[in-house]
Amino acid sequence: MKKLLGLIMITLIAFFVIGCSSDEVSKGKEDGKNPSNKESLTTMKVGYMPNYASLNTVVAGMRIGSFEDEGIEVELVEFADGPTIIAALESGSIDIGYIGPGAHVLPIQGKAEIFAFSQLGNADEVIGNVEKGVSSIKDLKGKTIAVATGTSSETILDLTLAEVGLTKDDVKLMNMDASAIVTAMISGSVDAVATWSPNTNAIKNEMGDKVVMLSNNARYAEQFPSIASWVITPGYADKNGVPLESFTRGLMKAMDYRVAHLEEVAEWVAEEIAVDPASVVEQTGDGEWITSEELIKRINDGTLEAYYKKQQENFIEAGRLTDADMRPVKEYVLFENMQNAAK
């Protein structure tokens, strides 16, 4: 009898343990989490700049679980600009990075490859200090202008000066990093700046009527598409094709979520970089945010390739590249990776 009672007790305990375990697994699935999944994820270090344009898709993907669904764990690493991100790729300190328009000179020169299109941007502006005598583009002649060379800020400045027949030889340039540009403008150390959001918003919010926006990307959209992209080192895709495609697929799912939830994603980005959400919501107008379906359509009809080709031509006209640097877009833009990720 004692043996029988003992067997009954053991059986009941076993059922109880199994039942609790099943409940935990079910709860994990309901929450969208797999308790053992973290150990099997591939970690990818992703370089970004602290603004909505750079972070919206990657943060959205992290929050909705689209990267985790693809077996990827994202580790974010902050940088000030695109050229620094590409340097970090070359050193091996990150796997993937986001670059704005100006830094695209480097992929064309063979220092990086583009594995995903991000957006056409409208985040760059040239801003003049009215109290320093800069209220129009023509007023820039002879003035001191802060710019981060090698970035999209140099590109927008080149376009702006060219509009009125000026070149960088006609102005006094001060090469600064992004944060220093804001300080220089607000303190009155420079007469004008070429920079991007959120720096542009910070300057205008602080200085009010003392400054005027002279130009932005939208002003030159037809002649100079302001492209932002996701990049890797040359050859990375050959060795890491599967995780790269998985990351791209997670990115595309995030693109689709982002389109329908711009402000929610802005609040997530604000949490990630610890800033006022309102300042990031202001940045939701900094680009043309398309879905993955629209992206594939632009690849298939040749529109995307035309953007990048026009970009090369513009860099040559601006003197940032030579004719010898020209090469087929398909040599450095991995359209196939994007198409495969969309399947």
QUIUR-V648854 format. One record per residue. PHI is phi as a letter, one per 30 degrees, with the letter a starting at -180 (* if undefined). OMEGA is omega in degrees with one decimal (NA if undefined). Layout:
BEGIN
PHI|OMEGA ; PHI|OMEGA
END
This chain:
BEGIN
*|178.8 ; e|179.4 ; d|-179.6 ; d|178.4 ; d|179.1 ; d|179.0 ; d|179.1 ; d|-179.6 ; d|179.8 ; d|-179.7 ; d|179.8 ; d|179.2 ; d|-179.8 ; d|178.3 ; d|-179.4 ; d|-179.7 ; d|-179.7 ; d|179.9 ; d|178.9 ; d|-179.7 ; d|179.9 ; d|179.2 ; d|-179.0 ; d|179.2 ; d|179.0 ; d|-179.8 ; d|179.0 ; d|179.5 ; d|179.4 ; d|179.6 ; d|-177.3 ; i|-178.0 ; b|174.2 ; c|-174.1 ; e|-176.8 ; c|-172.3 ; d|-175.7 ; e|-176.4 ; d|-175.5 ; c|-178.8 ; d|173.9 ; c|-179.5 ; d|177.4 ; b|178.7 ; d|-171.6 ; c|178.4 ; d|-177.5 ; b|170.6 ; c|-171.9 ; d|175.5 ; a|-175.7 ; d|-176.8 ; e|-177.8 ; d|-168.5 ; c|-167.8 ; e|-178.1 ; d|-176.1 ; d|177.5 ; d|176.7 ; e|178.9 ; d|177.6 ; d|-176.3 ; d|-178.3 ; d|176.3 ; i|-176.9 ; d|175.9 ; d|179.6 ; d|177.3 ; d|-179.1 ; c|177.7 ; i|-176.4 ; c|170.6 ; c|-176.4 ; c|173.5 ; c|-175.5 ; d|177.5 ; b|-174.1 ; d|175.8 ; b|-178.1 ; d|-175.2 ; a|-176.9 ; d|179.2 ; e|177.8 ; d|177.7 ; d|179.5 ; d|175.5 ; d|178.2 ; d|174.2 ; d|-178.8 ; d|-179.4 ; d|179.5 ; i|-178.5 ; d|172.4 ; b|-179.5 ; c|-171.8 ; b|177.5 ; b|177.3 ; c|176.7 ; b|174.0 ; d|-173.5 ; e|-173.5 ; d|-176.6 ; d|-179.9 ; d|171.9 ; e|-173.8 ; d|173.7 ; d|178.6 ; d|179.1 ; d|175.8 ; j|-178.0 ; c|177.3 ; a|173.7 ; b|180.0 ; c|-179.2 ; c|177.7 ; a|172.9 ; d|177.8 ; c|178.9 ; a|165.3 ; d|-171.7 ; c|171.6 ; b|-173.8 ; c|-175.0 ; c|178.6 ; b|165.8 ; c|-175.8 ; c|179.6 ; c|175.5 ; c|-176.4 ; e|-178.8 ; d|176.8 ; c|177.1 ; i|-179.8 ; c|177.9 ; b|176.3 ; b|-179.0 ; d|179.8 ; d|-178.8 ; d|-178.6 ; d|-178.5 ; e|178.7 ; i|-176.6 ; d|177.6 ; c|-174.3 ; b|176.0 ; d|-178.0 ; a|172.9 ; c|-174.7 ; d|-179.6 ; i|-178.7 ; c|178.5 ; d|179.0 ; d|176.6 ; d|179.8 ; d|-178.8 ; d|177.7 ; d|178.6 ; e|-178.9 ; d|-177.6 ; d|179.3 ; d|-178.0 ; d|-179.0 ; e|-178.6 ; c|174.9 ; i|177.8 ; c|171.6 ; b|178.9 ; d|175.7 ; d|-177.9 ; c|-179.3 ; b|176.0 ; c|-177.4 ; c|171.5 ; b|-179.1 ; d|-177.7 ; b|171.7 ; d|-170.5 ; e|-176.9 ; d|179.7 ; d|179.4 ; d|179.5 ; d|-179.5 ; d|-178.4 ; d|-179.1 ; d|-177.6 ; d|-178.8 ; d|-178.7 ; i|-179.5 ; d|178.7 ; b|-178.1 ; c|-178.8 ; a|177.7 ; b|169.0 ; b|-176.4 ; a|-175.6 ; b|176.6 ; d|10.5 ; d|178.9 ; e|-179.3 ; d|-179.9 ; d|-179.4 ; d|180.0 ; d|-177.2 ; d|178.4 ; d|-178.1 ; d|-171.7 ; c|174.9 ; h|-176.2 ; d|179.6 ; d|-178.4 ; b|177.0 ; b|175.9 ; d|-176.8 ; d|-178.5 ; a|173.7 ; b|-176.9 ; d|-177.6 ; e|-179.2 ; d|-176.0 ; c|-172.3 ; e|-176.4 ; d|-177.0 ; d|-179.4 ; b|177.8 ; d|-175.4 ; d|-170.7 ; c|170.4 ; c|-173.3 ; b|173.0 ; c|-171.4 ; b|176.0 ; b|174.7 ; d|176.4 ; e|179.7 ; j|-179.1 ; d|-177.7 ; d|179.6 ; d|-177.5 ; c|-172.8 ; b|-175.0 ; e|-176.8 ; d|178.2 ; d|178.5 ; d|177.5 ; d|178.3 ; d|177.4 ; d|-179.5 ; d|178.0 ; d|176.8 ; d|178.6 ; d|-179.0 ; d|176.1 ; d|178.9 ; d|176.2 ; e|-178.1 ; d|178.4 ; d|-178.2 ; e|-177.4 ; e|-177.3 ; c|-174.3 ; b|-175.0 ; e|-175.4 ; d|177.1 ; d|179.1 ; d|177.2 ; d|178.6 ; d|176.8 ; d|178.6 ; d|179.0 ; e|177.2 ; d|-176.7 ; d|-176.2 ; c|173.9 ; h|175.6 ; b|178.8 ; d|-179.7 ; e|-179.2 ; e|-179.3 ; d|178.2 ; d|175.9 ; e|176.8 ; e|-175.3 ; d|-177.8 ; d|176.0 ; c|-174.7 ; d|-179.0 ; a|173.4 ; c|-174.5 ; c|-176.4 ; c|177.3 ; d|177.1 ; d|178.7 ; d|178.6 ; d|177.7 ; d|-179.5 ; d|177.5 ; d|-179.3 ; d|174.0 ; d|-174.4 ; d|-179.0 ; c|175.2 ; i|-177.8 ; d|-176.7 ; d|177.9 ; d|179.2 ; d|176.0 ; e|-175.9 ; d|178.0 ; d|178.5 ; d|178.3 ; d|177.2 ; e|-178.0 ; d|-179.2 ; d|177.9 ; d|178.4 ; d|178.5 ; d|-179.4 ; d|179.2 ; i|180.0 ; d|173.8 ; b|174.7 ; c|177.7 ; e|-179.7 ; d|180.0 ; d|-177.8 ; d|174.8 ; a|-179.4 ; e|-179.0 ; e|-176.3 ; d|177.8 ; d|-177.7 ; b|174.1 ; c|-173.3 ; d|-178.8 ; d|-177.7 ; d|178.1 ; d|179.5 ; d|179.9 ; d|178.7 ; d|-179.3 ; d|-177.9 ; d|-177.1 ; d|NA
END
